[in-house]
Amino acid sequence: MLILTEENILQALHAVVDPDLHRDIVSLGFVKNLSIKGAAVTFDLQLTTPACPVRDQFIQDCEKAIRSSIAGVGEINITMTSNVRTHTQEKKNIILPDVKNTIAVASGKGGVGKSTVAVNLAVALAMDGAKVGMLDADIYGPSAPLMFGIHEKPKVDKNKLQPLERYGVKVMSIGFLVNPMEAVIWRGPMASGAVKQFMSDVEWGELDYLIFDLPPGTGDIQLTLVQTIPLTGAVIVTTPQDVALADVRKGLMMFNKVNVPVLGIVENMSYYICGHCGSRENIFDTGGGARTAGELNVPFLGEIPINTNIRISGDEGNPIVHSHPESEQAKLIQAVSRQLAAQISILHLGTPQVPNIEILL
């Protein structure tokens, strides 16, 4: 057994490896402010995201590594913090200087629940402690006002639109500015111009993640948007059946053409659990999202079942991760959001760390 010194503690912590980044937490620079007072050991563990999927496991692994290697250790106090890395892209830094990461949530076709997934991911990340914004870029079918339960209009301060905030997420949508009973009949350049304004003329402030809910499909408007928006990466939402999965491939090709990394695939409406007998029904087939992710060599972020409460929560403007956080459906979505955050951290591995104020978890 080693004696109790800071050097030996760091040596012991080399045994704790981040399962996503595949490096130990000391080499990654996660261990901060290490100190010893008597037999008590105190340090901060600074992760790359407050939505780290294994943060609780890290605490257990750190304590086990220290106690198994060093004699005479008393109390171990670990404070979890985070410092989300920044997507270093010149265009993003000009348009959105205080936004660290921009993520498009897209789908190859309509009707797969893309907006429901986007809203719940945004709220889930915020509930984990991240600073989150959501830009409803679906100009022709804005759904953010309904799904966030926001009915007021944004204010203007110093020539900047102020995003509306709900459930810890800053939100902007064309639906806040037009009559909900009137259709938005614009050509592609007008729609793209509106999205550009929502980036440059909105006071987003400091954000860890800004999520774009893109229109469905891979047409001219979508291509123009992804070429204009400085994206960290994209998430593609699908359902398990073949007709939807064929469009996933088209979406992936679109993002590849504009050099936007695909952070992963989410399979929505994966299955249905009967509320009376508990049996599982694979209404739209099963496993298609995972198979397609494997074939296309992109991460599979997880499955979300079809469930009445998910629909009701969206209609009532209170996403299920917030309205029923202990439900199985909310936990599955929370797991998807943490996998998304992990993929962003993996993407940034090896890029220079940008100083930032720490967020206590």
C-alpha positions as CSV (number, residue, x, y, z in Angstrom):
1,M,0.0,0.0,0.0
2,L,1.2,3.5,-0.8
3,I,1.4,6.3,1.8
4,L,-1.1,9.2,1.7
5,T,0.4,11.9,-0.6
6,E,-1.0,14.0,-3.4
7,E,1.3,12.3,-5.9
8,N,0.2,8.9,-4.8
9,I,-3.5,9.8,-5.0
10,L,-3.0,11.0,-8.6
11,Q,-1.1,7.8,-9.3
12,A,-4.1,5.8,-8.0
13,L,-6.6,7.8,-10.0
14,H,-4.8,6.9,-13.2
15,A,-6.7,3.6,-12.9
16,V,-10.1,5.4,-13.4
17,V,-10.8,5.5,-17.2
18,D,-13.5,7.5,-18.9
19,P,-15.4,4.8,-20.9
20,D,-16.3,7.2,-23.7
21,L,-13.0,9.0,-24.1
22,H,-10.9,5.9,-23.4
23,R,-8.3,7.8,-21.3
24,D,-7.8,8.0,-17.6
25,I,-9.2,11.0,-15.7
26,V,-5.7,12.3,-14.7
27,S,-4.4,12.5,-18.2
28,L,-7.7,14.1,-19.3
29,G,-7.2,16.8,-16.7
30,F,-10.4,16.1,-14.9
31,V,-8.8,16.1,-11.4
32,K,-8.7,19.7,-10.0
33,N,-7.9,21.3,-6.6
34,L,-6.5,18.2,-4.9
35,S,-5.8,18.7,-1.2
36,I,-5.1,16.5,1.9
37,K,-6.0,17.6,5.4
38,G,-5.1,15.0,7.9
39,A,-6.5,11.8,6.5
40,A,-9.2,13.6,4.5
41,V,-8.9,13.8,0.7
42,T,-10.7,16.5,-1.2
43,F,-10.7,17.3,-5.0
44,D,-12.9,18.4,-7.8
45,L,-13.7,16.2,-10.8
46,Q,-14.3,18.4,-13.8
47,L,-16.1,16.6,-16.5
48,T,-16.6,17.6,-20.1
49,T,-20.4,17.9,-19.7
50,P,-22.9,18.2,-16.8
51,A,-24.9,15.5,-18.6
52,C,-22.1,12.9,-18.3
53,P,-23.8,9.5,-18.4
54,V,-21.4,7.9,-15.9
55,R,-20.7,10.7,-13.5
56,D,-22.1,8.8,-10.5
57,Q,-19.9,5.8,-11.4
58,F,-16.9,8.1,-11.5
59,I,-17.3,8.9,-7.8
60,Q,-17.5,5.2,-6.9
61,D,-14.5,4.3,-9.1
62,C,-12.4,7.2,-7.7
63,E,-13.1,6.2,-4.1
64,K,-12.4,2.5,-4.8
65,A,-9.1,3.4,-6.6
66,I,-7.8,5.5,-3.7
67,R,-8.8,3.2,-0.9
68,S,-7.4,0.1,-2.6
69,S,-4.0,1.6,-3.2
70,I,-3.3,4.0,-0.3
71,A,-3.2,3.3,3.4
72,G,-4.7,5.6,6.0
73,V,-7.3,7.3,3.9
74,G,-10.2,8.8,5.8
75,E,-13.0,10.8,4.3
76,I,-13.0,11.4,0.6
77,N,-14.8,14.5,-0.7
78,I,-15.4,14.8,-4.4
79,T,-17.1,17.8,-6.0
80,M,-18.4,17.2,-9.5
81,T,-18.1,20.2,-11.9
82,S,-18.2,20.6,-15.6
83,N,-16.5,22.6,-18.4
84,V,-18.2,22.0,-21.7
85,R,-15.8,22.2,-24.6
86,T,-16.3,24.6,-27.4
87,H,-16.9,23.8,-31.0
88,T,-14.1,25.9,-32.5
89,Q,-15.4,27.0,-35.9
90,E,-14.8,30.4,-37.3
91,K,-18.3,31.0,-38.7
92,K,-19.9,29.9,-35.4
93,N,-17.6,32.2,-33.4
94,I,-18.7,35.1,-35.5
95,I,-22.4,34.4,-35.5
96,L,-22.8,32.8,-32.1
97,P,-19.7,33.8,-30.1
98,D,-21.1,32.7,-26.7
99,V,-22.6,29.4,-27.8
100,K,-20.3,26.4,-27.3
101,N,-22.0,23.8,-29.4
102,T,-24.8,23.8,-32.0
103,I,-26.7,20.6,-32.7
104,A,-29.2,19.9,-35.5
105,V,-32.0,17.5,-34.8
106,A,-33.2,16.2,-38.2
107,S,-35.2,13.5,-39.8
108,G,-35.3,12.2,-43.3
109,K,-39.1,12.3,-43.4
110,G,-42.0,13.8,-41.4
111,G,-44.0,12.0,-38.8
112,V,-41.2,10.3,-36.8
113,G,-41.5,12.6,-33.8
114,K,-38.4,14.7,-34.5
115,S,-39.7,17.8,-32.7
116,T,-40.8,15.8,-29.7
117,V,-37.4,14.3,-29.4
118,A,-35.7,17.7,-29.9
119,V,-37.7,19.4,-27.2
120,N,-37.2,16.6,-24.7
121,L,-33.5,16.4,-25.4
122,A,-33.2,20.1,-24.8
123,V,-35.1,20.0,-21.5
124,A,-33.2,16.8,-20.4
125,L,-29.8,18.5,-20.9
126,A,-31.0,21.6,-19.0
127,M,-32.2,19.4,-16.1
128,D,-28.7,17.9,-15.9
129,G,-27.3,21.4,-15.4
130,A,-26.3,22.5,-18.9
131,K,-27.1,25.9,-20.3
132,V,-29.4,25.1,-23.3
133,G,-31.2,26.9,-26.0
134,M,-33.5,25.7,-28.7
135,L,-34.1,27.3,-32.1
136,D,-37.2,26.0,-33.8
137,A,-36.0,26.1,-37.4
138,D,-39.1,24.4,-38.8
139,I,-40.4,27.6,-40.3
140,Y,-43.4,26.0,-42.0
141,G,-44.5,23.8,-39.1
142,P,-43.2,25.4,-35.8
143,S,-44.1,23.2,-32.8
144,A,-42.0,24.7,-30.0
145,P,-44.7,27.1,-28.8
146,L,-47.1,24.2,-28.2
147,M,-44.6,21.8,-26.8
148,F,-43.0,24.3,-24.4
149,G,-46.4,25.8,-23.5
150,I,-45.3,29.3,-24.4
151,H,-48.0,31.7,-25.6
152,E,-46.4,35.2,-25.1
153,K,-44.3,37.1,-27.6
154,P,-40.5,37.8,-27.2
155,K,-39.4,41.2,-26.2
156,V,-36.8,43.4,-27.9
157,D,-34.0,44.9,-25.8
158,K,-31.1,46.9,-27.4
159,N,-32.2,45.8,-30.9
160,K,-32.0,42.1,-30.0
161,L,-34.9,39.7,-29.6
162,Q,-34.9,38.1,-26.1
163,P,-35.6,34.4,-26.3
164,L,-38.4,33.1,-24.1
165,E,-37.4,30.6,-21.4
166,R,-39.2,27.5,-20.1
167,Y,-37.9,24.5,-18.1
168,G,-34.4,26.1,-18.2
169,V,-34.3,26.3,-22.0
170,K,-34.1,29.5,-24.0
171,V,-36.5,29.1,-26.9
172,M,-37.0,31.0,-30.2
173,S,-39.5,30.1,-32.9
174,I,-41.3,31.8,-35.8
175,G,-44.4,30.6,-34.0
176,F,-43.9,33.3,-31.4
177,L,-44.0,36.0,-34.1
178,V,-46.9,35.0,-36.5
179,N,-50.6,34.3,-36.0
180,P,-50.8,30.6,-35.1
181,M,-53.9,30.3,-37.3
182,E,-52.1,31.6,-40.4
183,A,-49.8,29.5,-42.6
184,V,-46.2,30.7,-43.3
185,I,-46.0,30.7,-47.1
186,W,-42.4,31.6,-47.9
187,R,-39.9,30.5,-50.5
188,G,-36.7,28.8,-49.4
189,P,-34.5,32.0,-49.2
190,M,-37.0,33.7,-46.9
191,A,-37.1,30.7,-44.6
192,S,-33.3,30.5,-44.5
193,G,-33.2,34.3,-43.8
194,A,-35.5,33.9,-40.9
195,V,-33.3,31.2,-39.3
196,K,-30.2,33.4,-39.9
197,Q,-31.9,36.2,-38.1
198,F,-32.8,33.9,-35.2
199,M,-29.1,33.4,-34.8
200,S,-27.7,36.9,-35.3
201,D,-30.6,39.0,-33.9
202,V,-31.5,37.0,-30.8
203,E,-29.7,37.5,-27.5
204,W,-28.8,33.9,-26.7
205,G,-26.2,34.6,-24.1
206,E,-23.8,31.9,-22.9
207,L,-25.0,28.4,-23.9
208,D,-23.4,25.0,-23.7
209,Y,-25.8,23.6,-26.3
210,L,-28.0,25.3,-28.9
211,I,-30.3,22.8,-30.5
212,F,-31.8,23.4,-33.9
213,D,-35.1,21.6,-34.7
214,L,-34.8,21.3,-38.5
215,P,-37.6,20.8,-40.9
216,P,-38.1,17.2,-42.0
217,G,-36.6,15.9,-45.3
218,T,-33.5,16.7,-47.3
219,G,-34.6,19.2,-49.8
220,D,-33.3,22.6,-50.8
221,I,-34.3,24.4,-47.7
222,Q,-32.7,21.8,-45.4
223,L,-29.5,21.9,-47.4
224,T,-29.4,25.7,-47.3
225,L,-29.9,25.7,-43.6
226,V,-27.2,23.2,-42.8
227,Q,-24.8,25.0,-45.0
228,T,-25.5,28.3,-43.2
229,I,-25.8,27.1,-39.7
230,P,-22.4,26.5,-38.0
231,L,-23.1,23.1,-36.6
232,T,-21.1,21.0,-34.2
233,G,-23.0,17.9,-35.4
234,A,-26.4,16.4,-36.1
235,V,-28.8,13.9,-34.6
236,I,-31.0,12.0,-37.0
237,V,-34.4,10.8,-35.6
238,T,-36.1,7.8,-37.2
239,T,-38.7,5.1,-36.6
240,P,-37.8,1.4,-37.0
241,Q,-39.5,0.6,-40.3
242,D,-37.7,0.4,-43.6
243,V,-39.4,3.4,-45.3
244,A,-38.1,5.7,-42.5
245,L,-34.6,4.1,-42.4
246,A,-34.2,4.6,-46.1
247,D,-34.6,8.3,-45.5
248,V,-32.0,8.2,-42.7
249,R,-29.4,7.3,-45.3
250,K,-30.4,10.3,-47.4
251,G,-30.1,12.5,-44.3
252,L,-26.7,11.1,-43.5
253,M,-25.5,11.8,-47.1
254,M,-26.7,15.4,-46.8
255,F,-24.7,16.0,-43.7
256,N,-21.7,14.3,-45.1
257,K,-21.8,16.6,-48.2
258,V,-21.7,19.7,-46.0
259,N,-19.1,18.2,-43.6
260,V,-21.4,18.1,-40.6
261,P,-20.6,15.1,-38.2
262,V,-23.5,12.9,-37.4
263,L,-23.5,12.5,-33.6
264,G,-25.9,9.6,-33.7
265,I,-29.3,8.1,-34.6
266,V,-32.3,8.0,-32.3
267,E,-35.0,5.4,-32.9
268,N,-38.3,6.9,-31.8
269,M,-41.6,5.0,-31.5
270,S,-39.5,1.9,-31.1
271,Y,-42.1,-0.2,-29.3
272,Y,-45.3,-0.1,-27.3
273,I,-45.8,-1.5,-23.9
274,C,-49.5,-2.4,-23.2
275,G,-50.8,-0.6,-20.1
276,H,-53.0,-3.5,-19.2
277,C,-51.0,-6.7,-19.7
278,G,-47.4,-5.2,-20.0
279,S,-46.6,-7.0,-23.2
280,R,-44.3,-5.4,-25.8
281,E,-45.6,-4.7,-29.3
282,N,-43.1,-3.8,-32.0
283,I,-45.6,-1.7,-34.0
284,F,-43.1,-0.3,-36.5
285,D,-40.7,-3.3,-36.4
286,T,-37.8,-3.3,-34.1
287,G,-34.0,-2.7,-34.0
288,G,-33.9,-0.9,-37.3
289,G,-32.2,2.2,-35.9
290,A,-29.4,0.2,-34.3
291,R,-28.8,-1.9,-37.4
292,T,-28.7,1.2,-39.6
293,A,-26.3,3.0,-37.3
294,G,-24.0,0.0,-37.5
295,E,-24.2,-0.1,-41.3
296,L,-23.5,3.6,-41.6
297,N,-20.8,3.6,-38.9
298,V,-22.4,6.2,-36.7
299,P,-23.4,6.0,-33.0
300,F,-26.8,4.7,-31.9
301,L,-28.0,7.0,-29.1
302,G,-30.9,4.9,-28.0
303,E,-34.6,3.9,-28.3
304,I,-37.7,5.8,-27.2
305,P,-41.0,3.9,-27.0
306,I,-44.3,5.1,-28.3
307,N,-46.3,6.2,-25.2
308,T,-49.5,8.1,-24.5
309,N,-47.9,10.2,-21.8
310,I,-45.2,11.4,-24.2
311,R,-47.9,12.7,-26.5
312,I,-50.0,14.2,-23.8
313,S,-47.1,15.9,-22.2
314,G,-46.1,17.5,-25.5
315,D,-49.7,18.6,-26.2
316,E,-49.9,20.1,-22.7
317,G,-46.6,22.0,-23.2
318,N,-44.8,20.1,-20.4
319,P,-42.3,17.6,-21.9
320,I,-42.3,14.2,-20.3
321,V,-38.7,14.5,-19.0
322,H,-40.0,17.4,-16.9
323,S,-43.6,16.4,-16.2
324,H,-42.9,12.7,-15.3
325,P,-39.1,12.6,-14.6
326,E,-39.3,9.3,-12.8
327,S,-41.2,7.5,-15.6
328,E,-39.4,4.8,-17.7
329,Q,-39.9,6.9,-20.8
330,A,-38.3,10.0,-19.3
331,K,-35.3,8.0,-18.1
332,L,-34.8,6.5,-21.5
333,I,-34.8,10.0,-23.1
334,Q,-32.5,11.3,-20.3
335,A,-30.1,8.4,-21.2
336,V,-30.3,9.5,-24.9
337,S,-29.5,13.1,-24.0
338,R,-26.4,12.0,-22.0
339,Q,-25.2,9.8,-24.8
340,L,-25.5,12.8,-27.1
341,A,-23.5,14.9,-24.7
342,A,-20.9,12.1,-24.5
343,Q,-20.6,12.0,-28.3
344,I,-20.0,15.8,-28.4
345,S,-17.2,15.3,-25.8
346,I,-15.7,12.5,-27.9
347,L,-15.8,14.8,-31.0
348,H,-13.9,17.5,-29.1
349,L,-11.3,15.1,-27.6
350,G,-7.9,16.4,-28.5
351,T,-9.1,19.9,-29.3
352,P,-7.7,22.8,-27.2
353,Q,-9.6,23.4,-24.0
354,V,-11.3,26.8,-23.8
355,P,-11.4,28.4,-20.3
356,N,-14.9,28.7,-18.9
357,I,-16.6,29.3,-15.6
358,E,-17.3,25.9,-13.9
359,I,-20.8,24.7,-13.4
360,L,-21.4,22.9,-10.0
361,L,-23.4,19.7,-10.5
